[in-house]
């Protein structure tokens, strides 16, 4: 069963997501994507 996040404020939810994203580090798949770098 999923966690019940209805009573968590929006700001806390955003902070959790941002912290998880920053902890994850750079994505190998999307690094340089916007510059159209293709690694073949």
mmJSON file of the N, C-alpha and C atoms, coordinates in Angstrom:
{"data_MODEL":{"atom_site":{
"group_PDB":["ATOM","ATOM","ATOM","ATOM","ATOM","ATOM","ATOM","ATOM","ATOM","ATOM","ATOM","ATOM","ATOM","ATOM","ATOM","ATOM","ATOM","ATOM","ATOM","ATOM","ATOM","ATOM","ATOM","ATOM","ATOM","ATOM","ATOM","ATOM","ATOM","ATOM","ATOM","ATOM","ATOM","ATOM","ATOM","ATOM","ATOM","ATOM","ATOM","ATOM","ATOM","ATOM","ATOM","ATOM","ATOM","ATOM","ATOM","ATOM","ATOM","ATOM","ATOM","ATOM","ATOM","ATOM","ATOM","ATOM","ATOM","ATOM","ATOM","ATOM","ATOM","ATOM","ATOM","ATOM","ATOM","ATOM","ATOM","ATOM","ATOM","ATOM","ATOM","ATOM","ATOM","ATOM","ATOM","ATOM","ATOM","ATOM","ATOM","ATOM","ATOM","ATOM","ATOM","ATOM","ATOM","ATOM","ATOM","ATOM","ATOM","ATOM","ATOM","ATOM","ATOM","ATOM","ATOM","ATOM","ATOM","ATOM","ATOM","ATOM","ATOM","ATOM","ATOM","ATOM","ATOM","ATOM","ATOM","ATOM","ATOM","ATOM","ATOM","ATOM","ATOM","ATOM","ATOM","ATOM","ATOM","ATOM","ATOM","ATOM"],
"id":[1,2,3,4,5,6,7,8,9,10,11,12,13,14,15,16,17,18,19,20,21,22,23,24,25,26,27,28,29,30,31,32,33,34,35,36,37,38,39,40,41,42,43,44,45,46,47,48,49,50,51,52,53,54,55,56,57,58,59,60,61,62,63,64,65,66,67,68,69,70,71,72,73,74,75,76,77,78,79,80,81,82,83,84,85,86,87,88,89,90,91,92,93,94,95,96,97,98,99,100,101,102,103,104,105,106,107,108,109,110,111,112,113,114,115,116,117,118,119,120],
"type_symbol":["N","C","C","N","C","C","N","C","C","N","C","C","N","C","C","N","C","C","N","C","C","N","C","C","N","C","C","N","C","C","N","C","C","N","C","C","N","C","C","N","C","C","N","C","C","N","C","C","N","C","C","N","C","C","N","C","C","N","C","C","N","C","C","N","C","C","N","C","C","N","C","C","N","C","C","N","C","C","N","C","C","N","C","C","N","C","C","N","C","C","N","C","C","N","C","C","N","C","C","N","C","C","N","C","C","N","C","C","N","C","C","N","C","C","N","C","C","N","C","C"],
"label_atom_id":["N","CA","C","N","CA","C","N","CA","C","N","CA","C","N","CA","C","N","CA","C","N","CA","C","N","CA","C","N","CA","C","N","CA","C","N","CA","C","N","CA","C","N","CA","C","N","CA","C","N","CA","C","N","CA","C","N","CA","C","N","CA","C","N","CA","C","N","CA","C","N","CA","C","N","CA","C","N","CA","C","N","CA","C","N","CA","C","N","CA","C","N","CA","C","N","CA","C","N","CA","C","N","CA","C","N","CA","C","N","CA","C","N","CA","C","N","CA","C","N","CA","C","N","CA","C","N","CA","C","N","CA","C","N","CA","C","N","CA","C"],
"label_alt_id":[null,null,null,null,null,null,null,null,null,null,null,null,null,null,null,null,null,null,null,null,null,null,null,null,null,null,null,null,null,null,null,null,null,null,null,null,null,null,null,null,null,null,null,null,null,null,null,null,null,null,null,null,null,null,null,null,null,null,null,null,null,null,null,null,null,null,null,null,null,null,null,null,null,null,null,null,null,null,null,null,null,null,null,null,null,null,null,null,null,null,null,null,null,null,null,null,null,null,null,null,null,null,null,null,null,null,null,null,null,null,null,null,null,null,null,null,null,null,null,null],
"label_comp_id":["UNK","UNK","UNK","UNK","UNK","UNK","UNK","UNK","UNK","UNK","UNK","UNK","UNK","UNK","UNK","UNK","UNK","UNK","UNK","UNK","UNK","UNK","UNK","UNK","UNK","UNK","UNK","UNK","UNK","UNK","UNK","UNK","UNK","UNK","UNK","UNK","UNK","UNK","UNK","UNK","UNK","UNK","UNK","UNK","UNK","UNK","UNK","UNK","UNK","UNK","UNK","UNK","UNK","UNK","UNK","UNK","UNK","UNK","UNK","UNK","UNK","UNK","UNK","UNK","UNK","UNK","UNK","UNK","UNK","UNK","UNK","UNK","UNK","UNK","UNK","UNK","UNK","UNK","UNK","UNK","UNK","UNK","UNK","UNK","UNK","UNK","UNK","UNK","UNK","UNK","UNK","UNK","UNK","UNK","UNK","UNK","UNK","UNK","UNK","UNK","UNK","UNK","UNK","UNK","UNK","UNK","UNK","UNK","UNK","UNK","UNK","UNK","UNK","UNK","UNK","UNK","UNK","UNK","UNK","UNK"],
"label_asym_id":["A","A","A","A","A","A","A","A","A","A","A","A","A","A","A","A","A","A","A","A","A","A","A","A","A","A","A","A","A","A","A","A","A","A","A","A","A","A","A","A","A","A","A","A","A","A","A","A","A","A","A","A","A","A","A","A","A","A","A","A","A","A","A","A","A","A","A","A","A","A","A","A","A","A","A","A","A","A","A","A","A","A","A","A","A","A","A","A","A","A","A","A","A","A","A","A","A","A","A","A","A","A","A","A","A","A","A","A","A","A","A","A","A","A","A","A","A","A","A","A"],
"label_entity_id":["1","1","1","1","1","1","1","1","1","1","1","1","1","1","1","1","1","1","1","1","1","1","1","1","1","1","1","1","1","1","1","1","1","1","1","1","1","1","1","1","1","1","1","1","1","1","1","1","1","1","1","1","1","1","1","1","1","1","1","1","1","1","1","1","1","1","1","1","1","1","1","1","1","1","1","1","1","1","1","1","1","1","1","1","1","1","1","1","1","1","1","1","1","1","1","1","1","1","1","1","1","1","1","1","1","1","1","1","1","1","1","1","1","1","1","1","1","1","1","1"],
"label_seq_id":[1,1,1,2,2,2,3,3,3,4,4,4,5,5,5,6,6,6,7,7,7,8,8,8,9,9,9,10,10,10,11,11,11,12,12,12,13,13,13,14,14,14,15,15,15,16,16,16,17,17,17,18,18,18,19,19,19,20,20,20,21,21,21,22,22,22,23,23,23,24,24,24,25,25,25,26,26,26,27,27,27,28,28,28,29,29,29,30,30,30,31,31,31,32,32,32,33,33,33,34,34,34,35,35,35,36,36,36,37,37,37,38,38,38,39,39,39,40,40,40],
"pdbx_PDB_ins_code":[null,null,null,null,null,null,null,null,null,null,null,null,null,null,null,null,null,null,null,null,null,null,null,null,null,null,null,null,null,null,null,null,null,null,null,null,null,null,null,null,null,null,null,null,null,null,null,null,null,null,null,null,null,null,null,null,null,null,null,null,null,null,null,null,null,null,null,null,null,null,null,null,null,null,null,null,null,null,null,null,null,null,null,null,null,null,null,null,null,null,null,null,null,null,null,null,null,null,null,null,null,null,null,null,null,null,null,null,null,null,null,null,null,null,null,null,null,null,null,null],
"Cartn_x":[0.835,0.0,0.886,0.477,1.262,1.184,2.155,2.149,1.032,0.488,-0.557,0.095,0.183,0.837,-0.166,-1.437,-2.44,-2.215,-1.617,-1.444,-0.054,0.726,2.045,1.873,2.397,2.227,2.927,2.441,3.018,4.494,4.845,6.247,7.128,6.653,7.425,7.574,6.516,6.595,7.61,7.6,8.56,9.981,10.177,11.51,12.003,11.137,11.528,11.942,11.144,11.451,12.76,12.945,14.172,15.388,15.259,16.38,16.732,15.725,15.986,16.633,16.156,16.706,18.16,18.466,19.838,20.773,20.279,21.093,21.462,20.587,20.766,21.97,22.24,23.387,23.007,24.017,23.774,23.321,22.42,21.948,22.888,23.351,24.229,23.456,22.181,21.38,21.05,20.841,20.385,21.457,22.658,23.734,24.065,23.99,24.271,23.138,21.975,20.836,20.42,20.328,19.867,20.858,22.116,23.122,23.199,22.34,22.264,23.534,24.205,25.379,24.922,25.441,25.074,26.327,26.214,27.346,27.076,27.845,27.632,28.813],
"Cartn_y":[-1.182,0.0,1.253,2.265,3.493,4.338,5.215,6.116,7.143,7.583,8.6,9.962,10.738,12.048,13.196,12.914,13.973,15.017,14.627,15.588,16.229,15.985,16.614,17.864,18.995,20.244,20.17,20.983,21.009,21.371,22.331,22.733,21.585,20.806,19.654,18.608,18.4,17.425,17.871,19.156,19.682,19.547,19.867,19.752,18.314,17.362,15.94,15.522,15.914,15.543,16.185,17.464,18.161,17.52,17.155,16.525,15.183,14.406,13.109,13.293,14.273,14.517,14.972,15.86,16.353,15.278,14.405,13.331,12.316,12.178,11.185,11.492,12.752,13.118,13.237,13.408,13.613,12.326,12.469,11.343,11.116,9.909,9.573,9.679,9.305,9.303,10.71,11.661,12.981,14.052,13.732,14.712,15.151,16.465,16.999,16.845,16.373,16.152,17.439,18.531,19.799,20.353,19.867,20.315,19.382,18.4,17.411,16.595,16.334,15.484,14.039,13.348,11.947,11.119,10.159,9.272,7.95,7.684,6.458,5.529],
"Cartn_z":[0.0,0.0,0.0,-0.74,-0.873,0.394,0.544,1.688,1.547,2.664,2.665,2.841,1.759,1.79,1.805,2.082,2.045,3.125,4.253,5.34,5.33,4.293,4.163,3.308,3.771,3.024,1.661,0.747,-0.604,-0.566,0.288,0.399,0.863,1.832,2.3,1.206,0.429,-0.668,-1.715,-2.058,-3.044,-2.519,-1.235,-0.649,-0.675,-0.405,-0.444,-1.851,-2.832,-4.222,-4.679,-4.341,-4.73,-4.067,-2.795,-2.094,-2.725,-3.08,-3.718,-5.091,-5.852,-7.194,-7.109,-6.153,-6.024,-5.494,-4.658,-4.101,-5.189,-6.171,-7.228,-8.118,-8.371,-9.21,-10.679,-11.512,-12.933,-13.602,-14.55,-15.329,-16.514,-16.657,-17.78,-19.096,-19.079,-20.304,-20.798,-19.874,-20.283,-20.217,-19.786,-19.747,-21.176,-21.446,-22.781,-23.757,-23.286,-24.193,-24.895,-24.12,-24.699,-25.712,-25.68,-26.635,-27.835,-27.846,-28.943,-29.082,-27.97,-28.026,-28.134,-29.107,-29.299,-29.065,-28.158,-27.898,-28.595,-29.65,-30.419,-30.258],
"occupancy":[1.0,1.0,1.0,1.0,1.0,1.0,1.0,1.0,1.0,1.0,1.0,1.0,1.0,1.0,1.0,1.0,1.0,1.0,1.0,1.0,1.0,1.0,1.0,1.0,1.0,1.0,1.0,1.0,1.0,1.0,1.0,1.0,1.0,1.0,1.0,1.0,1.0,1.0,1.0,1.0,1.0,1.0,1.0,1.0,1.0,1.0,1.0,1.0,1.0,1.0,1.0,1.0,1.0,1.0,1.0,1.0,1.0,1.0,1.0,1.0,1.0,1.0,1.0,1.0,1.0,1.0,1.0,1.0,1.0,1.0,1.0,1.0,1.0,1.0,1.0,1.0,1.0,1.0,1.0,1.0,1.0,1.0,1.0,1.0,1.0,1.0,1.0,1.0,1.0,1.0,1.0,1.0,1.0,1.0,1.0,1.0,1.0,1.0,1.0,1.0,1.0,1.0,1.0,1.0,1.0,1.0,1.0,1.0,1.0,1.0,1.0,1.0,1.0,1.0,1.0,1.0,1.0,1.0,1.0,1.0],
"B_iso_or_equiv":[0.0,0.0,0.0,0.0,0.0,0.0,0.0,0.0,0.0,0.0,0.0,0.0,0.0,0.0,0.0,0.0,0.0,0.0,0.0,0.0,0.0,0.0,0.0,0.0,0.0,0.0,0.0,0.0,0.0,0.0,0.0,0.0,0.0,0.0,0.0,0.0,0.0,0.0,0.0,0.0,0.0,0.0,0.0,0.0,0.0,0.0,0.0,0.0,0.0,0.0,0.0,0.0,0.0,0.0,0.0,0.0,0.0,0.0,0.0,0.0,0.0,0.0,0.0,0.0,0.0,0.0,0.0,0.0,0.0,0.0,0.0,0.0,0.0,0.0,0.0,0.0,0.0,0.0,0.0,0.0,0.0,0.0,0.0,0.0,0.0,0.0,0.0,0.0,0.0,0.0,0.0,0.0,0.0,0.0,0.0,0.0,0.0,0.0,0.0,0.0,0.0,0.0,0.0,0.0,0.0,0.0,0.0,0.0,0.0,0.0,0.0,0.0,0.0,0.0,0.0,0.0,0.0,0.0,0.0,0.0],
"pdbx_formal_charge":[null,null,null,null,null,null,null,null,null,null,null,null,null,null,null,null,null,null,null,null,null,null,null,null,null,null,null,null,null,null,null,null,null,null,null,null,null,null,null,null,null,null,null,null,null,null,null,null,null,null,null,null,null,null,null,null,null,null,null,null,null,null,null,null,null,null,null,null,null,null,null,null,null,null,null,null,null,null,null,null,null,null,null,null,null,null,null,null,null,null,null,null,null,null,null,null,null,null,null,null,null,null,null,null,null,null,null,null,null,null,null,null,null,null,null,null,null,null,null,null],
"auth_seq_id":[1,1,1,2,2,2,3,3,3,4,4,4,5,5,5,6,6,6,7,7,7,8,8,8,9,9,9,10,10,10,11,11,11,12,12,12,13,13,13,14,14,14,15,15,15,16,16,16,17,17,17,18,18,18,19,19,19,20,20,20,21,21,21,22,22,22,23,23,23,24,24,24,25,25,25,26,26,26,27,27,27,28,28,28,29,29,29,30,30,30,31,31,31,32,32,32,33,33,33,34,34,34,35,35,35,36,36,36,37,37,37,38,38,38,39,39,39,40,40,40],
"auth_comp_id":["UNK","UNK","UNK","UNK","UNK","UNK","UNK","UNK","UNK","UNK","UNK","UNK","UNK","UNK","UNK","UNK","UNK","UNK","UNK","UNK","UNK","UNK","UNK","UNK","UNK","UNK","UNK","UNK","UNK","UNK","UNK","UNK","UNK","UNK","UNK","UNK","UNK","UNK","UNK","UNK","UNK","UNK","UNK","UNK","UNK","UNK","UNK","UNK","UNK","UNK","UNK","UNK","UNK","UNK","UNK","UNK","UNK","UNK","UNK","UNK","UNK","UNK","UNK","UNK","UNK","UNK","UNK","UNK","UNK","UNK","UNK","UNK","UNK","UNK","UNK","UNK","UNK","UNK","UNK","UNK","UNK","UNK","UNK","UNK","UNK","UNK","UNK","UNK","UNK","UNK","UNK","UNK","UNK","UNK","UNK","UNK","UNK","UNK","UNK","UNK","UNK","UNK","UNK","UNK","UNK","UNK","UNK","UNK","UNK","UNK","UNK","UNK","UNK","UNK","UNK","UNK","UNK","UNK","UNK","UNK"],
"auth_asym_id":["A","A","A","A","A","A","A","A","A","A","A","A","A","A","A","A","A","A","A","A","A","A","A","A","A","A","A","A","A","A","A","A","A","A","A","A","A","A","A","A","A","A","A","A","A","A","A","A","A","A","A","A","A","A","A","A","A","A","A","A","A","A","A","A","A","A","A","A","A","A","A","A","A","A","A","A","A","A","A","A","A","A","A","A","A","A","A","A","A","A","A","A","A","A","A","A","A","A","A","A","A","A","A","A","A","A","A","A","A","A","A","A","A","A","A","A","A","A","A","A"],
"auth_atom_id":["N","CA","C","N","CA","C","N","CA","C","N","CA","C","N","CA","C","N","CA","C","N","CA","C","N","CA","C","N","CA","C","N","CA","C","N","CA","C","N","CA","C","N","CA","C","N","CA","C","N","CA","C","N","CA","C","N","CA","C","N","CA","C","N","CA","C","N","CA","C","N","CA","C","N","CA","C","N","CA","C","N","CA","C","N","CA","C","N","CA","C","N","CA","C","N","CA","C","N","CA","C","N","CA","C","N","CA","C","N","CA","C","N","CA","C","N","CA","C","N","CA","C","N","CA","C","N","CA","C","N","CA","C","N","CA","C","N","CA","C"],
"pdbx_PDB_model_num":[1,1,1,1,1,1,1,1,1,1,1,1,1,1,1,1,1,1,1,1,1,1,1,1,1,1,1,1,1,1,1,1,1,1,1,1,1,1,1,1,1,1,1,1,1,1,1,1,1,1,1,1,1,1,1,1,1,1,1,1,1,1,1,1,1,1,1,1,1,1,1,1,1,1,1,1,1,1,1,1,1,1,1,1,1,1,1,1,1,1,1,1,1,1,1,1,1,1,1,1,1,1,1,1,1,1,1,1,1,1,1,1,1,1,1,1,1,1,1,1]
}}}
